[in-house]
Amino acid sequence: MKNYYKILGVPETASPEEIKKAYKKLALQYHPDRNNDNTETTQKFKEATEAYETLTKGVPARRQVYENDIFNDFLRDFFGETYRPPFVQDPRERLKDYAEHLKEQQRIWIEERKKKKETLSQRQNDLESIIVQKEQARRTATIIYQCPALGTALGSGVLFYADQIEYGMASGAVAGVLTLIAYLVKRPIKQELKYLCQEHRMNTAELEGMAMVDDLVEEFERKL
């Protein structure tokens, strides 16, 4: 690697003003117009210009990078070419780290999806069990209240037809009470069943969508 301090003839502790002064001196000495475009002096002029721009423009960042490179060259001479400075990461290592980061993100995504699928599947099983129980409760209410109410109403009609007005009215009242009880018992069950079935359909659609995405990912990985 070029030693820009040596090219300009200044110490490594030189200030920007000292570097500028040394450059001006060399520029006047080696400028192509002063040397009839001599190849050797033109090359020295270019090296001096390169050294000056590196050590002054972008100070301190650009100069710090150059000095780090000098220090790293010294360490490579001492430790060997395999040495990698701790503060300068090889681009290949950065790509490797990024690839590992992506793999880790993919692993986390897969685990989260797996947990979500397990949670949804468990919820589906619970919903199916609850829906069966609610359906059974609704049928029970129908058998206990609504069927007797229907039978009593038919009996009331028969009594009215047989001119048993009082018994017919009493039977009709009983039928009305049983019908009201059946309504009050079955109504909340039907509402709850409605929401449970809606949740079950939404979970089913989400699980089907996740399965479709998994199939696409698997197919893409196979093509890779």
Summary of the structure (lengths in Angstrom):
residues: 224
radius of gyration: 45.0
end to end distance: 42.1
largest distance: 140.0
contacts: 564
relative contact order: 0.06
helix: 85%
strand: 0%
